[in-house]
Amino acid sequence: MQSHSTDSTELRIVSRPLAQTDAFLSLDPSQSEEANSSVTEPTQFHSHFVDSMEMSADTKTVADYLDAHHGWFRRCAHPMQVDAIGQNSYALTIGNFGAFGYEIEPKVGLDLLPQQEGVYRIETVPVPDYSTVGYEVDFRGAMELVELSEVQASPKTTQIQWQLDLIVTIQFPKFIHALPDHLIQKTGDRVLKQVVRQVSRRLTHKVQEDFHTSRGLPLPRRSRRWI
């Protein structure tokens, strides 16, 4: 999977487009304290992603690596903050998102479920002693290990096929809703897609690099496919 090196500054920039959109810049958050504090209906943004990457090893070797997530998950998620909250779960802090005094620092609990017949699932779990304010995240991911035949690849190669369904629900201040609903929805969906694409691209590349480096294997030729 093709990827480009990204530092923490770039990740922070990617998390801001919602605040930098021209339509949002035209809003005045000081219209009235009453408007800003009024309760409005939450807005849902959702995206579906499919991608894959190749590992130069058989499925058992790759599975052994993925099973030992206590070693690679924190390394590969950097610069995002990762804190263990259970035997197989982590609290992942994505970064700061904000506009006109409305700012959140999304933190999501992810449970890396043990594999079942070569399929790894990742689901959202509550973060202990932490309450989300103004947003909710529903993360459902799956990775499947598929060993390519010798005709397709030699030496043995395992393809990790993954998909992600992500829903983010945000309780915007009322002044944001001065914009047309369809514009808010379109902008939010696009920003969510850009952020997840960049984070996922970086994370999957680092997992691929970490695996091959730790085992002294050459990185396979990269390809990229996004849906």
Salt bridges, closest charged atoms under 4 A:
ASP64 OD2 - LYS60 NZ 3.00
ASP138 OD1 - ARG140 NE 3.37
ASP165 OD1 - HIS48 ND1 2.69
ASP210 OD2 - ARG75 NH2 2.79
